[in-house]
Amino acid sequence: MRSTVSSGRLADMSWSAASTSSLPSFAGSSTEPGTEGDFGGADGEDFLARAGLKKGRPVVVYVEAKTEVRDSGGHTYAQSHFADERVAISAKLFGLVKVREGTPIADSPELAGDSAPRIVVFDGKGKKIGSVAGPPSASRLYGFMKVAAASTFARSLEEFVREYRRLLDGIDAVEAKKQAVERHRDQLAASPTPALRRRVEALESEIKATSQALVAKEKDLLHISEKSTS
């Protein structure tokens, strides 16, 4: 089970709320009937910029239903997908955008679908990879995200997920040591022995060093290199 701190890392998702007042309706899309739409070209760059997303990063667009939908466990459609650890970790490399069903941008060829809510995945060049609608399927969403990442980044998404899981394991280990320090401090208050004091000081030093290393590791992981176009 993940600690509160590492669970918070997974739950920390910054969704950009997109509206027709801030985003284009893609009326000039190059999409032809019967083909997959995309956000490529000027429209795509405009979409990324106005949604506050980093250019060159893949994008997950969540089309919300007019009335919030929850599953039997009380989870929203987004939660039921992003509760999956692989998906939650992968989302750290994606731009995340929410649009509302019925708006022009939600009905554009790039995002249109038969039902809402739905999640649509694009790679870093704006190419539509696929969409998930209907019954929640975190595995299907993760599959689309892997394809989007493969055409965008030099490193595979699976490798990133493995490395980030190790980072979370490290965070959990630090949190366990913090709890041990608190227990030792209680013991120290009751019986202030030199040996116990040295143990507390050693643990505190170890926690500090490990925490700094984990911060640096996370920063390195999130600055993933883009795939060379040469």
C-alpha positions as CSV (number, residue, x, y, z in Angstrom):
1,M,0.0,0.0,0.0
2,R,1.3,3.4,-0.9
3,S,2.0,6.0,1.8
4,T,-0.1,9.2,1.9
5,V,2.8,11.2,0.4
6,S,3.4,8.8,-2.6
7,S,-0.4,8.5,-3.1
8,G,-0.6,12.3,-3.2
9,R,2.1,12.3,-6.0
10,L,-0.2,10.0,-8.1
11,A,-3.3,12.0,-7.4
12,D,-1.7,15.4,-8.3
13,M,-3.0,16.0,-11.8
14,S,-3.3,19.4,-13.3
15,W,-6.2,19.5,-15.7
16,S,-6.6,22.6,-17.9
17,A,-10.2,23.5,-18.3
18,A,-10.8,24.3,-21.9
19,S,-13.8,26.3,-23.1
20,T,-15.0,27.7,-26.4
21,S,-14.0,31.1,-25.3
22,S,-10.3,30.1,-25.0
23,L,-9.9,27.4,-27.6
24,P,-10.6,27.3,-31.4
25,S,-13.5,25.2,-32.7
26,F,-11.2,23.6,-35.4
27,A,-13.6,24.6,-38.2
28,G,-10.6,24.6,-40.5
29,S,-9.4,21.1,-39.6
30,S,-7.9,19.1,-42.4
31,T,-9.9,16.0,-41.3
32,E,-11.5,14.2,-44.2
33,P,-14.7,12.2,-43.8
34,G,-14.0,8.7,-42.6
35,T,-10.5,9.5,-41.3
36,E,-9.1,10.1,-37.8
37,G,-8.9,13.7,-36.8
38,D,-5.9,15.4,-35.3
39,F,-4.6,18.6,-33.8
40,G,-1.7,19.0,-36.2
41,G,-0.7,22.2,-37.9
42,A,-1.6,25.7,-36.8
43,D,-4.8,24.6,-35.1
44,G,-2.9,22.1,-33.1
45,E,-0.3,24.6,-31.9
46,D,-3.0,27.0,-31.0
47,F,-4.8,24.3,-29.0
48,L,-1.7,23.5,-27.0
49,A,-0.7,27.1,-26.4
50,R,-4.1,28.3,-25.3
51,A,-4.6,25.2,-23.1
52,G,-1.4,26.1,-21.4
53,L,0.3,22.8,-22.5
54,K,3.9,22.3,-23.4
55,K,4.4,22.0,-27.1
56,G,5.7,18.6,-28.2
57,R,4.0,16.7,-25.3
58,P,1.3,14.1,-25.9
59,V,-2.2,15.2,-24.7
60,V,-5.1,13.5,-23.0
61,V,-8.5,15.2,-23.5
62,Y,-11.3,14.3,-21.1
63,V,-14.7,15.2,-22.6
64,E,-17.0,15.5,-19.5
65,A,-20.7,14.7,-19.7
66,K,-23.1,17.5,-19.0
67,T,-24.1,15.5,-15.9
68,E,-21.3,13.9,-13.9
69,V,-21.2,10.2,-14.2
70,R,-20.0,7.9,-11.4
71,D,-19.5,4.2,-11.3
72,S,-20.9,1.7,-8.7
73,G,-18.0,2.6,-6.4
74,G,-18.8,6.3,-6.5
75,H,-15.8,7.2,-8.7
76,T,-16.0,9.7,-11.6
77,Y,-15.1,8.6,-15.1
78,A,-11.7,10.2,-14.8
79,Q,-11.0,8.7,-11.4
80,S,-11.9,5.2,-12.5
81,H,-9.3,5.5,-15.2
82,F,-6.6,7.4,-13.4
83,A,-6.8,5.3,-10.3
84,D,-4.8,2.8,-12.2
85,E,-1.2,3.4,-11.1
86,R,0.3,3.0,-14.6
87,V,-2.1,5.6,-16.1
88,A,-1.6,8.0,-13.2
89,I,2.2,7.8,-13.6
90,S,2.0,8.1,-17.4
91,A,-0.2,11.2,-17.1
92,K,2.8,13.1,-15.7
93,L,4.2,13.2,-19.2
94,F,1.0,14.3,-20.8
95,G,-0.9,17.5,-21.2
96,L,-4.3,17.1,-19.5
97,V,-7.4,19.0,-20.8
98,K,-11.0,18.9,-19.9
99,V,-13.8,20.0,-22.2
100,R,-17.5,19.9,-21.7
101,E,-19.9,17.8,-23.8
102,G,-22.0,19.8,-26.2
103,T,-19.4,22.6,-26.7
104,P,-18.1,23.2,-30.3
105,I,-14.7,21.9,-29.4
106,A,-16.1,18.7,-27.9
107,D,-18.2,18.2,-31.1
108,S,-15.2,18.8,-33.4
109,P,-14.1,15.9,-35.6
110,E,-11.0,15.6,-33.4
111,L,-13.0,14.9,-30.2
112,A,-16.4,13.8,-31.4
113,G,-17.8,10.6,-30.1
114,D,-21.1,8.7,-29.6
115,S,-21.1,9.1,-25.8
116,A,-19.8,11.1,-23.0
117,P,-17.8,11.0,-20.9
118,R,-14.9,9.9,-23.0
119,I,-11.1,10.3,-23.1
120,V,-9.2,11.0,-26.3
121,V,-5.4,10.6,-26.6
122,F,-3.1,12.5,-29.0
123,D,0.6,12.2,-29.5
124,G,3.1,15.1,-29.3
125,K,2.5,16.0,-33.0
126,G,-1.2,16.3,-32.5
127,K,-2.1,12.9,-34.1
128,K,-5.1,11.2,-32.7
129,I,-4.2,7.8,-31.2
130,G,-7.5,6.7,-30.0
131,S,-10.4,7.2,-27.5
132,V,-12.0,5.4,-24.6
133,A,-15.8,5.7,-24.1
134,G,-18.4,3.6,-22.5
135,P,-17.4,1.3,-19.7
136,P,-14.1,2.4,-18.0
137,S,-11.0,0.7,-19.3
138,A,-7.7,1.8,-17.8
139,S,-5.8,-0.9,-19.7
140,R,-7.1,0.4,-23.0
141,L,-6.3,4.0,-22.1
142,Y,-2.8,3.0,-21.0
143,G,-2.3,1.2,-24.3
144,F,-3.2,4.4,-26.2
145,M,-0.9,6.4,-24.0
146,K,2.0,4.0,-24.7
147,V,1.5,4.5,-28.4
148,A,1.4,8.3,-28.0
149,A,4.5,8.3,-25.9
150,A,6.4,6.0,-28.4
151,S,6.0,8.5,-31.2
152,T,6.9,11.4,-28.9
153,F,9.7,10.4,-26.5
154,A,13.0,8.7,-26.9
155,R,12.3,6.5,-23.9
156,S,9.4,4.0,-23.7
157,L,6.5,4.8,-21.4
158,E,6.8,1.4,-19.8
159,E,10.4,2.2,-18.8
160,F,9.3,5.6,-17.4
161,V,6.5,3.9,-15.4
162,R,9.0,1.3,-13.9
163,E,11.4,4.1,-12.9
164,Y,8.7,6.2,-11.4
165,R,7.4,3.3,-9.4
166,R,10.9,2.8,-8.0
167,L,10.8,6.5,-7.0
168,L,7.5,6.0,-5.2
169,D,8.9,3.0,-3.5
170,G,11.7,5.2,-2.3
171,I,9.2,7.8,-1.0
172,D,7.4,5.1,0.9
173,A,10.6,3.9,2.5
174,V,11.4,7.5,3.6
175,E,7.9,7.8,5.1
176,A,8.4,4.6,7.0
177,K,11.7,5.9,8.4
178,K,10.0,9.1,9.4
179,Q,7.5,7.1,11.4
180,A,10.5,5.2,13.0
181,V,12.1,8.5,14.0
182,E,8.9,9.6,15.7
183,R,8.7,6.4,17.7
184,H,12.4,6.8,18.7
185,R,11.7,10.4,19.7
186,D,9.0,9.2,22.0
187,Q,11.4,6.7,23.5
188,L,14.1,9.3,23.8
189,A,11.7,11.6,25.7
190,A,11.1,8.8,28.2
191,S,14.7,7.5,28.3
192,P,17.3,9.9,26.8
193,T,20.2,7.5,26.2
194,P,23.2,8.5,24.0
195,A,22.8,5.4,21.8
196,L,19.1,6.2,21.0
197,R,20.0,9.8,20.4
198,R,22.7,8.8,17.9
199,R,20.1,6.5,16.2
200,V,17.7,9.3,15.8
201,E,20.3,11.6,14.4
202,A,21.5,9.0,11.9
203,L,18.0,8.3,10.7
204,E,17.3,12.0,10.3
205,S,20.5,12.5,8.3
206,E,19.6,9.5,6.1
207,I,16.1,10.8,5.5
208,K,17.4,14.2,4.4
209,A,19.9,12.7,2.0
210,T,17.5,10.2,0.5
211,S,14.8,12.9,0.1
212,Q,17.1,15.2,-1.7
213,A,18.2,12.3,-4.0
214,L,14.5,11.5,-4.7
215,V,13.7,15.1,-5.6
216,A,16.6,15.1,-8.1
217,K,15.5,11.8,-9.5
218,E,11.9,12.9,-10.1
219,K,13.1,16.1,-11.8
220,D,15.3,14.0,-14.1
221,L,12.5,11.5,-14.9
222,L,10.0,14.3,-15.8
223,H,12.5,16.0,-18.1
224,I,12.2,13.1,-20.5
225,S,13.9,13.7,-23.9
226,E,11.7,14.0,-27.0
227,K,12.3,11.6,-29.9
228,S,14.7,12.9,-32.5
229,T,13.1,13.8,-35.8
230,S,16.4,13.5,-37.8
